[in-house]
Every structure is written in structure tokens, then in C-alpha cells.
Amino acid sequence: MSTHPTPARPTLPVAGEDHARLTIDLSALADNWRAMARRSGAARTAAVLKADAYGVGLEPAARTFHQAGARDFFVATPAEGATLRGVLPDVRIYVLSGMWAGSERLFFEFDLVPVIVSEEQLVVFMSAIADGGDLPCVLHVDTGMSRLGLRVEDALALASDTARPASFSPIMLLSHLACADDPSHPLNRQQLQRFRSVVEAFDDIDATLANSAGIFLGEDYHFTLTRPGIALYGGAAVNDVPNPMKPVVTAEARILQVREAKTGESVSYGASTVFTRDTRIAVAAIGYADGYMRSLSGSGVPLRKASIPGASGVLHGRSVPLIGRVTMDLTHFDVTDLPAGSVRAGDFIELFGRHMPIEDVARAGGTIDYELLTSLGGRYERRYELAKK
Ligand SMILES: *Cc1c(COP(=O)(O)O)cnc(C)c1O
């Protein structure tokens, strides 16, 4: 027992007090789910909610998709599943990392469907249902990703194994595409054919193959259920084509100071940017501790190619380039080309969202929108714009 007195409750920042904010547009989220459901044609459409709904917030995202019509939900871990069960009592919740020894209780207690990913997990599952009673499961078959899932030949052997315990009857087969973001990649068709062979071997079984990008590959890939994630959150699922999804998350940071620097002076750690003109700098209250990655500094960071430009933000409708290195809590933008006096301390700069595509910012950082979204962390004020009824 601690002998210290209980500290006074801290006064948390309330709306308008924080250094940075995320605005999450729940009607765009609902519209994106409906758009994916339309594209999924006759297949049912799930929603993938892993990693706190790609950083958007599990509870508001889950309620929004449910209201739009989703009844199937995927999470990564049993703990995420247990949390989601508290939000949505009567939907199907699939756990993608499956059931390992020690996690069994959560599946029974919170009515979660494990996606069995290996022969070892199959053994754990069989003994769990022998002890604990009936529980549905999904079987993951690896068709070309070498990540999770039974090998195709092992899945086929299982399908034709008459000695297979009658109690083992997966409700669905699942596989995951490695290259769906590149529609012309030959592995897409190969994975489709391998998956089909397993689906046919199991009699009359539901099947799910397509993530967001897989949905765009067309009807052949849809099977019974589709599993969109990133597209729901406004991300670009398919490479090199315009992103048809509505932006969901807008990230903004407060400008703490506007300052002038002279030709020959430099900015931030490592003095990686030396000014070739007199420069006006806006210092924004955002940094890598907020998931605004250091690599967004472009070539300001060693090991990145000299020619890589950094990210840009949007201030008063104008794109402004990031300069110098992103630091833990602070980032610098060049606002020299904006009218003098137009940028002030207290203004908010958009980092990505409505006016600055998230995929462009991610690319500037050498990464993908998935990583940017799931790295945002807990320091933002979060504002949810409600879905229209
Ligand atoms: C994350 C994930 C998805 C969703 O993928 P997106 O590319 O975000 O649409 C679907 N299936 C599995 C197995 C996943 O791990």
C-alpha cells in the first residue's frame, strides 16, 4: 500500500485547450462502409476494427458501422474482441490472431470466434471445445502470404480427413491477399485459385478473402464475406489510382510561434536545413510522440535519399512545406510565401485530412496511411462529428 496521499485529480484539457486535435467524421465513416458494401455486391460486408479501429476509436467506429448495417467485425486480439463485445452485444466478432493456450476463457466469456491460424492452434481449439463446449471457429488458409494460416495441402488433407472429429466444423474459411493493392500482380489470381480449391473441398462453407483492396479486384474475390479496413477509414486501398473514399480523420496542430530566420541560419536538430533566403517559420505543436514521424522530415533525416522532400501541411488553404527535422513535440513549417501577418500563434495547421490526403503524407514519410493512422497515440483532443441519421 502506498503511504502517499491521493493526488488531486488532474484537470484534463477540454475542447479548445489541447495542442493538437483529431476530427473524426463519422458520417464519412458510415458512407465509406456503405460504399464498400455496394462494391461487395451479393457478399456480406464486415468491418475490420483492429488497433482501436485504425486509431479512429473502437467504440464510435463500431457503433457507426453497426448503425450502417454491419453485423460482422474483425479484431486482431482476444482483448480487443472482449472490449468490442462490451459495445456491440449481438454481432459476430472474429479474432484474427486466433486462440493460443491461455486465451481460451476470453473466447467463451465474450462469445468470440477464433480464426485458427495453425495446426497448433487447432489442437488448442479442439481441447478447448472438449472442455468448454460448443464454439464456432474460422479456419485461416495461407495461399501465398506466408504469414498465418494452414498450408493449402494441409487444409485439403483436413477437408478430406474422415477421422476429423465431428465437433470440428469451421463456419468459414479465410485467406488474405498479399498484393491486392497492385491489381496486375499475378499472385492475386494464384491466391484466388488456391483458395477456391480449398473452399470447394470443404462442402458448403462460407468463405472470405478480400480486404479493402481485394474488394476492388472484383466479384471473383468477394466470396461470402468481405473484410474492408483501411478504405473505411478513408485510406487509399489501391496504388496509383485516385482514392475514391471520403477522408475520415483530419489531424491539426496548434502553431506555438511564428518566427523569422535569416539567410544562412538553420532550423532544428542537426541543422539539416540551412536557409537560402530569409524565412518565416511556423513552429507547430506536433512531433513524433504524436505519431507525426521523424521520417516525415524527408531528406532531413540521415539514411533517407537526398532528393526526398518532406511532408507538407495546410495553413489557411495553402500548402506549406515541413522544414528541418521533426522533433518529439515540435515541427517547423516554411510559411514565407504566405502573406505577412496571416499566420499567428494559436492558428491550427492541418497535417492531413480534408485538404491534405493522408496517403500523400504517409508516402512523404516512407510509409503507408495504415501506419500513420495507427501511430497517432493519445495526446490529441478527439472530436467526433456525428453521423447523419
Ligand atoms: C487488417 C486485415 C484486413 C483489413 O485489411 P485492409 O487492407 O485494411 O482493408 C483484412 N483481413 C486481415 C486478415 C487483416 O489482417
The ligand as an SDF file (V2000), in Angstrom:
LIG
                    3D

 15 15  0  0  0  0  0  0  0  0999 V2000
   -6.0380   -5.9500  -41.4610 C   0  0  0  0  0  0  0  0  0  0  0  0
   -6.6850   -7.0620  -42.1800 C   0  0  0  0  0  0  0  0  0  0  0  0
   -7.7570   -6.8120  -43.0510 C   0  0  0  0  0  0  0  0  0  0  0  0
   -8.1730   -5.4260  -43.4750 C   0  0  0  0  0  0  0  0  0  0  0  0
   -7.2430   -5.0130  -44.4480 O   0  0  0  0  0  0  0  0  0  0  0  0
   -7.3090   -3.5840  -45.1640 P   0  0  0  0  0  0  0  0  0  0  0  0
   -6.1880   -3.6270  -46.1250 O   0  0  0  0  0  0  0  0  0  0  0  0
   -7.1080   -2.5760  -44.0960 O   0  0  0  0  0  0  0  0  0  0  0  0
   -8.6370   -3.4700  -45.7990 O   0  0  0  0  0  0  0  0  0  0  0  0
   -8.4300   -7.9020  -43.5890 C   0  0  0  0  0  0  0  0  0  0  0  0
   -8.0260   -9.1750  -43.2980 N   0  0  0  0  0  0  0  0  0  0  0  0
   -6.9850   -9.4350  -42.4890 C   0  0  0  0  0  0  0  0  0  0  0  0
   -6.5890  -10.8470  -42.2390 C   0  0  0  0  0  0  0  0  0  0  0  0
   -6.2600   -8.3890  -41.9180 C   0  0  0  0  0  0  0  0  0  0  0  0
   -5.2050   -8.6630  -41.1340 O   0  0  0  0  0  0  0  0  0  0  0  0
  1  2  1  0
  2  3  1  0
  2 14  2  0
  3  4  1  0
  3 10  2  0
  4  5  1  0
  5  6  1  0
  6  7  2  0
  6  8  1  0
  6  9  1  0
 10 11  1  0
 11 12  2  0
 12 13  1  0
 12 14  1  0
 14 15  1  0
M  END
$$$$
